[in-house]
Amino acid sequence: MRKPVSRACDACRRRKIKCNGLQPCPACSSASLICTFQEAQRKGGNQGARATVLNTIRDSQTGGPAQASTPFVSPGIIDACIEVYLRNLHQIVPFLNRELLEYEARQTDRSLESRIFITSFCAYVVTSGNAFKSFFLVADSDPEAKLGQILVDQTLCILPPHRASSPTIRSVFVSFFLYGAFAGLGNYRQGWFYLREATTLFMMCGKAPDNNLYSQEVSRRLFWVLLISERAHAVRRNRPITLHITPSSPRFDNVCDPPALKHLADIFRPFDDDFFAVWNGSVQGCRKEWLLDFETKVRTALPDSMQVSNEQAANLRISQFWLRIKLWELFPRFGFLSSASTHDCLTFRYPINVARDLLETNLPIESLQIHGVGMTEKVFDVACALSDILPFISTAPETFEGSLGYLRQLIALLAKLPYGSARFVPMLLTKVQELVPDRVSELCQNEQIPGPSNPSPLNITTRHMYEEEVGTLYSHLRRGYAS
């Protein structure tokens, strides 16, 4: 059942149509109206045809948004975002509680800091995945992206330029929310700017809590969420890191802190400066034994059994599979692969086994979808690695056909994840067409997916985006195979 809306916007009330309480609501967006919540609520409504009312509203807004009062998030969307976060996202990113969120929401009329916090928080929640879809009343191809961009713009409009001079934990949250929103919108470079800002502000703040609401517990969990987010972003986007685990770093409280967050930190813990020096190319070589030990640490970071929800299990297991695949890319880069090796990670079998294990997790699709585009990217990277090895195992028909079967299942999974069918499946099929062109039509036909154009319609810009997403693993494999 749809959650009732406590208040409709001014235009929807005058037009006597349904409103979902968001700002802007879908009805105002489709009619190119400014969505406001300024008029006092009253019983009854205006008389006359809806078309006449619509024209009257448009006539009163001919001055454009610049003449309207400063927009702000409506009470309906604030309430919805708080509920969505606590119900769905808190188990994944557990650094806020109801008391803190509702306090900030009550302060928005009198505190600019609270207003910035709540606006950025809403932008973060709206762009975090499929969790917000149930609050939309009309069909829209991508309502979260449209609303998310508006909320990001509103946040940036009211950000004070001097906020870095006296940072607080609240300002760290704002920067992190902006990172999450930009990443959810696909703007990873701008997202990285705000992630870097968040980690820098956190280090400037120290460990002292702002007040009773922003306690040591909130600060401790924020540190680990920032560290995990920064390292995940650095792995996928080849960035440096700023946060490090030292003897003075916040330690987990086994009683208060959720096990899932601790497990996730254990997966990312080995990815330190030494790793990123190799990963980003500032160090030109590494020892095989070091990589083998690193792979063992990541592969064994999680226990076989965990007391976590399906959503938490999806985040943990898929992140581990993804990190194993990214780490494996270093083996062919340094020429360590060998068909005679007893170590799976030193052979072409490794991506096949990781893809198989990922598919055998058998987690509900909803437990993956809730994580947004970040989950899609991880499954995509595993599928890309599996695609990259296909040309090198074509002489082993049984292995090749089995790998193609796993790839087919990964494509079907990707198509169900956020932005999967629109963005990532076409890129993956383009890669398959370049590597094994005679099998791409079979993959598309089985999954009822349109095949890529031949020749590929990529221009200079889209080719750069494509190469940034699919990576350089194939070139390393080909160089190692030739030698």
Buried (B, 14 or more C-beta within 10 A) or exposed (E): EEEEBEBBBBBBBBBEBBBBBBBBBBBBBEBEBBBBBEEEEEEEEEEEEEEEBBEBBBEEBEEEEEEEEEBBBBBBBBBBBBBBBBEBBBBBBBBBBEEBBEBBBEBBEEBEBBBBBBBBBBBBBBBBBBBBEEBBBEEBEEBBBBBBBBBBEBBEEBBEEEBEEEBBBBBBBBBBBBBBBBBBBBBBEBBBBBBBBBBBBBBBBEEEBBEEBBBEBBBBBBBBBBBBBBBBBBBBEEBEBBBEBEEEEBEBEEEEBBBBBEBBBBBBBBBEEEBBBBBBEEEEEBEBEEBBEBBEBBBEBBEEEBEBBBBBBBBBBBBBBBBBBBBBBBBBBBEBBEEEEEBBBBBBBBBBBBBBBBBEBEBEEBBBBBBBBBBBBBBBBBBBBBBBBBBBBBEEEEBBEBBBBBBBBBBBBBBBBBBBBEBBBBBBBBBBBBBBEEBBBBBBEEBEBEBBEEEBEBEEEEEEBBEEBBBEBBEBBBEBEEE
